[in-house]
């Protein structure tokens, strides 16, 4: 029994023995016990614990004995009765009755999250169940150099010891920020100083920090349409009015009706538009920066998986063109290393660094210090670049094989669009009326390409699926696509 929960009020009109009797009885009524092992403390021990006289405890126990709640066993002590009184049984039935069907009260913030997946749909994480699922944008996690990572982790622990077990800076590990600044300037064409970098728990947190820093409730955030569904959820959750902006062959469109409110933040994926895959043109990049300056807005550049470009070197980031301090640049290690690492970064304009650090400190204070220190060593000792080069070669091979097999097996049902970068393909359905049956077949055989429609807010897309390819070997790709083609042939021929 939870005697530590008993509270006796000496200032109350109710006598102490009555308070004790009532609270013990209520505890018995509300809980379930194994009668053979539910032994009560002695009156002496309980009196000492509660700071009352033994007489007070004995009076309460006597009444509980008289009403049939307790029984004594000579030489053993006081126990809960094996034959419980009828009032106890009635009370127990009443207390354990199913709760009413009245819905729980939730905030509008939760209700407005535009995603209704719950429960078992998250059991396997974003990658889905084991096997060939073709879930988009999943990395080849079995190729991650765990032995190298663990060796570096052991080294930083041996070197810094208990220091890494303490609370850390909300700004992030200084060695990691310095290593990231060097990498971004050298390989992504960014212009930044380590003091501009804030370590985050990934791109989604970077978006939330940016929205909280810049957008008041009811103000406007622009996102690409189609675009990354997490951007829609995050900016909306932060209280922004999310306005979808169509994309064309050059990226997000800027022209707007004169009466439409100006945005406070604009979310873009210029190096590799998600999900369609085009690259924002130089003219559109320049125009977007000019537009942001004119309307006093900021651009959130999500530079997701830009390292994995297969037709030439990675393109410079948009932030490198920014001369007016209007771009918040964000990257993540989820696609390059592994998702559960939960490390990303913001490169903030100088005027936003301190406000963003304050917000990060309120959210969760900092990312794990041990992982930050390990990643810093992974970068500075060259393992990061080596891993990127190796994975780019592996993904390029799997990409080419996927294209070959898909077009050979499924060309009569889909038109495969081939982007220059990324970890997924868009496959347009040739006949609209087949889309529902195709979706049903995917469910039946256990593959999970995403419907392109899930990335749209306003525009009505042509039916299409997005297929991931990076996480599976050639043999697995062939097996999965053959199974899919065979199932479709049996249904549609």
Secondary structure, 3 states (H helix, E strand, C coil): CCHHHCCCCCCCCCCHHHHHHHHHHHHHHHCCCCCCCCECCCHHHHHHHHCCCHHHHHHHHHHHHHCCCEEEECCCEEEECCCCCHHHHHHHHHHCCCCCCCCCCCCHHHHCCCCCCCHHHHCCCCCCCCCCCCCCCCCCHHHCCHHHHHHHHHHHHHHHHHHHHCCCCCCCCHHHHHHHHHHHHHHCCCCCCHHHEEEECCHHHHHHHHHHHHCCCCCEEEEEECCCHHHHHHHHHCCCEEEEEEEECCEECCCCCCCCCCCCEEEECCCCCCCCCCCCCHHHHHHHHHHHHHCCCEEEEECCCCCCECCCCCCCCHHHHCCCCCEEEEEECCCCCCHHHCCEEEECCHHHHHHHHHHHHHHCCCCCHHHHHHHHHHHHCCHHHHHHHHHHHHHHHHHHHHHHHHHHHHCCCEEEECCCECCEEEEEECCHHHHHHHHHHHHHHCCCCEEHHHHCCCCCCCCEEEEECCCCCHHHHHHHHHHHHHHHHHHHC
